[in-house]
Amino acid sequence: MVKALHRAREAYERREWLTAYKTLSDLDNTALPATDFITLADSAELPGHSNDAIQALQRAHHSALGAAEPLIAARAAARLAMILAFRGETAVAAGWIAGGERLLNELDRDVAERGYLLIGRMFERIGVGDIEGAAPLPPRIIECGRHHGDANLLAMGLNQQGRVLTVFGQIVEGVRFLDEAMTGVVSGEVDEPLIAGEVYCSMIEACQWIGDWGRAAQWTRALTTWCDEQFGLVAFTGQCAVHRAQLMRFNGAFRDAVEELERAVERYRAAGNDDAVALAYTERGDVLRLLGDLEGAEQAYADAVVHGSDAQPGRALLSWCRGDLDQAVATVRRILESTHGAIFRHRLIPGCIEVLVAAGNVDDAGGLADELSAIAEDFGSVAVRAAAGTAMAHVGIARGELDAALAAAKSALHSWLQLDAAYEVARSRLLIGRALQLLGDDEGAVLELRTALAAFASQGALSDAREAARLLGEDDRPGGLTTREVEVLRLVAAGRSNSQIAKELQLSIKTVARHLSNIFIKLEVSSRTQAAAVARQHGLV
């Protein structure tokens, strides 16, 4: 018993969570002290055994009460409240917090455990949507952490104060708190892995909310390394997968994003986190919609709804893609009326503008573009400023204000290039091409539109590729193939190999392979045989 307990504790110190979990689980629970039950809870939670973690914390609480150790009992109650609040069991979480507070009130002492109960209370308030009630708590957590020299409390308090400030529009000050929280994590002062993981993920989510994709990418790489260093870790790996997928989508790597999101769903399910599963499904729906897989997108959004997400504005954009513009407009108006706060609205507005412009509601779209521009000024974010420029270009083209639209699209292009946002770069080029076309600069328009078409094709963004082909007057060809792609397709249908095609068209084999990949994407086929069949159907051979 003693040797096994020693092995379990050593495994925990080495962050070998599965070893610690299995070793402690096999021991006689009646002989474990309360502190080892807390170790068991962490060792269970981190590999994704959330129910076992809750049971271990309950045992820790009762064991500590029996041993007259109220501080350990209060710490267990605080940890229980945090886990339960994340699971959406806010009423039960509130009960554990009340019990822990009663224990500390009986002590009448200033102890660090009060800060941990405040963390539980904060997440319980957030869980019921009471942001106003949660807002005063982070400063108290910070004060408690500093007073007791507790780096874990301090990091959590600083992080959540940063989140509160950004939610209420104080972006610069909020980011300062977020960065300060991370110093304790990267320096190793934060020694509780559950706290460190939560601060990592919260930081990345905050960066995404305010459109700071550069900072989000840096911390996502750091979180990936942190997760990879811990054998058997499941907690936070789902979030890490979602964050990576969001960056892949941002950079136009849509197929990689779909695969990463599939992994995220599996990990979130293992951790029993419905809200996170819903987020992963929503993101998956968004990427599949861009890839032109509308059936897949609809199923992903439906799965997100089952797990508690509204999956907007993705579902509205899907309705538009399917031709149900009235439904899309009705949905857009509903979500705009029910969503308040710049940090939430700026992520909805771009998609809403596209729907409203398509429906001819240009004045409403213009008002939203102005709102987004104002938000961009307040945030000081390159990505939000770029999104505002894209929105202004959409509205300007719809209004016939072509010079202004062209300037806005070029400004957006410059910003998206800074961020290496491949898909948004291509969309900006599409808008520039449309504006130039309407201004009579056909040569300039063709250059921009062909560049956009090539980018969309390589990314697999089928609907965008078709729009670029339509503007180029090539939509009568199957899939909007370019002239060169038609030549390659004809030779494929004639049975030529890549090397033969390269020799005949005086191209490199690598270029032929790229053309063939684009042809497969545009025609939505997966083999040379299928591509040849399409060529024959359209009389190309």
Buried (B, 14 or more C-beta within 10 A) or exposed (E): EEEEBEBBBEBBEEBBBBBBBBBBBEBEBEEBBBBBBBBBBBBBBBBBBBEBBBBBBBBBBBBBBEEEBBBBBBBBBBBBBBBBBBBBBBEBBBBBBEBBBEBBEEEEEEBBBBBBBBBBBBBBBBBBEEBEBBBEBBBBBBBBBBBBEBBBBBBBBBBBBBBBBBBBBBBEBBBBBBBBBBBBBEEEBBEBBBBBBBBBBBBBBBBBBBBBBBBBBBBBEBBBEBBEEBEBBBBBBBBBBBBBBBBBBBBBBBEBBBEBBEBBBBBBBBBBBBBBBBBBBBBBBBBBBBBBBBEBBBBBBEBBBEBEBBBBBBBBBBBBBEEBBEBBBEBBBEBBEEBEEBBEBBBBBBBBBBBBBBBEBBEBBBBBBBBBBEBBEBBBBBBBBBBBBBBBBBBBBBBEBBEBBBBBBBBBBBBBBEBBBBBBBBBBBBBBBBBBBBBEBEEBBBBBBBBBBBBBBBBBBBBBBBBBBEBBEBBEBBBBBBEBBBBBBBBBBEEBEBEEBBEBBEBEEEBBBBBBEBBBBBBBBEEBEEBBBBBEEBEBE
